[in-house]
């Protein structure tokens, strides 16, 4: 890990600008990562255009059941120095009820990126490491697209969260008196976790602004009274769950609602031997959420939460590490109004059968190991039934 002295930093936090002087900016390097796999770039522009045509031909709507969902996203950065610079972004995860089918990424200008590499971080999150090497003051746009299969039931059932996710961390102050008192007041007589989650959701929904938020940690947002920042809402919800001994964590997700967002956050919590999701920001009020209401791109770890309160070049205080885009070099910065964005929408609605799920998971695992998409994975993006999906994935 390295530190870079920053004399003047402006952080945008939910519409509020924080000007901070004299901070040491923290540039954490991903820990416990797997060996990297280079993403093959043959005909990448052509493939992008083909997938873009499939996505753009589909009407904008909200996903209401299992099937295929598309997601696109982008980032714009500016190179402050010439020479190699590195960033990471999350990949859609093979987890819970979802299986990614494809992932494409490119840059403008194309020669500004040296390599895209797949890695797994802390044995949990798949990421893409991007090495840039352009000219000083050059702006670079990154664009990516993916298609993900979402089933109506768990594809990769998750075990209960470890006990480590019951503990207080830098951005989740579960042991503070303010949090514990609030948790006690929201705890239902029934002692049912589903009802407790609903009470947390309602409390956050009804919060009233008192002062501008200065950070996105649980205490910071509770004291500010603001409820318009999803990351902060999740930190508060997780703190309230952990205050009652409930294992929980934040997830970075893209809601398939055909609406352009930066990213969204929801909560994952354990109840007995099962894990469930809910949205403290009430974009979805279902508790628990349905599998097709979210596309998971990152699951926070305890280490991610501890890094949240260390000033970083690409994130506001309180945002867990590696949930969106992370800058791993000091010679690069986010740039412009479209510095990071995502959008997801449904492509086709159908319940995939076990064979389709198995073939999709096998193909994605091969991509993660080899960095090359098959023709069948690309054809699968146009499937509208399990039979279509199986036929596409069996393409040689």
N, C-alpha and C positions, 0 to 999 in steps of 0.2 A: 504494500500500500504506500502511496505517495501523497504528499501535501503540496499545494501550490498557494503561495501568498497572493491573496486578492485584496486590492486596496479599495475597490468599489464594486459592489454587487447589487444588481436589481433583480429581485425575485417576484414573479407574478403569482399571486395566490388568490384564486377565485375572484379576480377582478380588482384585488388590492395590491398595490406595489409596495414592497418592503425594500428600503434602501439600507444596506448594511455595510459598514466600513470596518476594516481591520480584521475581518474573518480570515481564518485559514481554511481554504476550500479543501474538502476531503475528496480524493479521487480513489475510491475503493476498487480493487481488482477482484473479479469474481473468484470465489474460493471453492475448493473441492470440485473442479470441473473435469469433465471427461476429455480424452483426446479429441481434437477437432477433426471434422470431416468437411472438406471443401464442397460447396454447392456448384455443380457443373452448370456452366452458363451458355451452352450451345443453343442457338436459336431462341434465346430468352426473350428478345423483343417480339418475335413472331408469336411465341406462346402467350406472352402478356396480352397482345392484341386479341388473340382468339378467346382467351378467358374473359377479357374486358367486354367483348361482344356478347358473350353468354350472360354476363352479369347485367350489362346495361339493357338487354332485351327483356329482362324480368321486371315486372311492375314493382314499385316501392310499396311495401306493406309490412305488417308486423307478423312475425312467425307465430303460428298458433298450434303447432303440433310437430311431431318428429319429421325428419327428412333432411334435405340438404340446405345448408346456409352458406352464403358467400360473405367474405369480409375483405375489404380493401383498406389500405392505410398508407400513410406517408409521413415524411419528415423533411425539414429543410435545415441545413446546417451551413455555417460559414467557417472556412478554414482561417484561423488567425495567424497560423504559421505554415510555411511549406514543410513538406516531409510527412512521414507516416503518422496518421492519427487513427484512433480506434474508438468505436462505439458498439454497444450491444442493444438489441431489441428482443422482446420475447416472441416465441413461436406459439401457434395454437397447440394445445397439449392433448396427448392421447390420455384421457382421464375421464373417470366417471361415466357419463353417457355419450361422450363424443369421440370420434375418430377423424383426424384430419385426412383429407384425400390428396391435397396438393398445396404447394407453396411456391410462389414465384416472386423474385425481387430484382429490381434494376435501379440504376442511377442515371441522372442527367446532370452533367455530361457523363457518358458511360465510362470514360477512361479515368474518372476521378476515384473509382473504387478499384482496389487491387484484388480483393478477395472477399467472399462471403463464406463463413465457416459455421457449421452446426456444432454446438456443444451442449452438454447437460450439466446444469449447475446444482450442486448439493444433492445429486441423485434424485432431483425432483422436477426441475424446470428445464425444458429445452429452450435454447436461445440461439440467436444468430449474431456472431461477432463479425463486424464489418471493418475492414482496414481501408482507409482512404489515403490517397497521396496526391494532392493537387497543389495548386499555386496559392500563395498567400492572398487572402481576401476573396478567394473563390467561393461561390455559393454552390452547394450540391443538393439536389433533390433526390430523395429516395422514395420509391413506390413499391408496395408489395400487395399481393393478393393471395387469397386462400379459399378453398372450399372444404367444408367440414360436414361430416355425417353425424347427425344427432338422433339418437334413439329415444324411445319413450321410457326406457328403463336403463339401469346401470349396465354399462358394457364392461367397465373395469371397476368393480366394487371396491370402495375405499375402506380401509380399516378405521376404527376410531382414531382420532387425532392423539398423538402422544401427550403425556402429562406436561411436557415442556410448554405446550400451548395453553396451560392454565396460569402461567406466570406473568407478572408485570414486566414490561419492557420500556424502552425509552419513549416510544410513542403511544404505548398502551399502559397507562398508569393505573392498573387494576387495584392497587393497594392503597391509593390515596383516599383520605377521608371523604372528600367530595364524591368520588366514584362509589365507594362502598355504601355511603348513606343513600345515594340515588338508587343503587341496585336494590337495596333493601325496600325502598318505597315502591319499586316497580315489580318486585317479586310477587307472583300471584299466590293466592291461598291454595290453589290447586296443585302448585309446585310443578306444573307441566311446562317443559321448556318451550314448546310451541307457543303457549300463551305468553310466556315471558318475552319471547322474541317479538311477538305482536305489540306488547307493551313498550318495548324499546323502540320499535318502529314508530309507534304513535307519539311517544315522547319527543323523538327527534323531529318528526313532522311538525309538531306544535311549538318547537323552540322559537323564541323571538330574539332578534338581534339586539345586543346590548352595546357592543363595541366592535370595531374591525378586528378580525382574526389576525394574529401575528404568526401562527403556526398551525399545522394540521394534526397535532397530537390530540389525544382524547381530552385532556384537561384544558388545552388551549381553546378547542372549539366549544367545549362546555361553557367556559367562562365568557366566550364571545357571544354565545347564543345563536350563531349563524348555522343554518342547516343546508346551505346551497353547495357545499363542497363534498362530493361523495367519499373521497378518501378520508376526510376528517370524520364524517358520519360513521364510517366503518370502524375507524380507530375507537371512537366512543362506544359503539355497539360491542366491539370485542372486549373492551375494558369492562363493560357492565356484565358481560357473560363470564369473563374470568373472575370477576369479583365474587361470583357465586360458585366458583370452582368448575366452570364449564369450559372444556377445551374448545378453542375457536381461533380463527385466523381470517385474514383478508384475502380475497381473490381479485385479481385484475381481469376484467371481462369486457367483451364487446356485446352489447345487447342487440339482437337481430330485429331492430325496429325501423330500419331504413332511415336513420337519422345520424348525421355527422356529429361525432363527439371526439374529445381527446382520448378518453378511456373511461371506464366505469369501474366501480368497486362494489363488491357484495361480501357477505359474511358466510363462512363455512363453520358449522359447529357440530359437535358430537352429541348424540342423545342415545345412550345405551350402546349398542353395537353398530349403529347407523350414523352417517353424516348427512347433514341437510344444509340447504342454502336459504338465505333471506336477504332482502335488500333494505337496509336502514334508510335509504333515501327515497323509498316508495316509488321508484320508477315502476317496479312491480310490487303490488301489495300482497301477493300470495305468500303465505308462510305455511309450509316450505314452498320454495319456488319450483316450477316445473322444469324438467331437463332442457326443454327447447327455448327457455327464456333467457339463455345466456350462452356465450361462447368463451370458454376459459383460456386465458393466455398466460397466466402466472399465478402461483400460489405462494404467499409470503412465508418465509421462514423466521424463526426467532432472530437469527443473525440479520435478516433484512430489516426487522423492526428496530434492532439496536442501532443500525446505521441511519435510521430515519432522522434522528436528531443531530446528525453531523452535517454541516453545510456541504452540499454537493452542487456541482456546476449545472446540473440539469434538472434539479428537483427542489421543491419547496420543503422547508423543515416539516418533519412529520410524515413525509411520504416514504413508505418502505422501499427498500432498494430493489432495482431491476424490475419494476412493475410496468414501466413504459420504455423510455429510451434512457440509456446511461452513457455519459461521455467519459471515456477512460483515458483521455489525453487532455492536457491543458491547452493545446493549440487549436481547439475547436469549440464552437458555441452553437446553440440553437439560434435560428434566425427567422424573422418574419412572422406574420400572423398565423401561417400554416406550419408552424415549427413541428407539430406532431398532431396527427388526426387519424381517426378510424371510422369506418361505416360498415355495418353488416345488415344483410337482408336475406329473406328466404328465397331459395331457388325452386324447390319442389317439396311437396308434403307427401310423405309415405312412411310407414313403419318398416325399417329394415329388418330382414330376417337374420337368423344366426349366421348363415353362410355368407351373406353380404358383409356383415360386421367383421367376420373372421378374415375374409379376403382383404377388406379395407385396412384392418389393423396390421396384417402381414405386409401389405404393400408400403404402409407408412413406416414401419420398422425398418424396412429395406432402404427407404429414402434416408432415414436418419443415419443409417450405417454407411451408405454409399454416396449420398448427395445428389442422386440422379432420379428424377421422376420418370416413371414408365409411361408409355403411350396409353396404357389402360387407365392410369390415374387421371390423366388429362381428359380422356373420353368420359370418365365417370362423372365429371362435373356437369354433364348434360343429362344425367339419369333422372328418370321420374318415377321409377319403381325399383323394387329389389331385384327383379329380373334384369332390368337395364343395367343396374349397378354390377351385378355378377358377370354379365356378359362383357361389360367394359373392362373390368378388372382381370378377366381371364384372357384379355387380348395379349398376344405374344409380341 
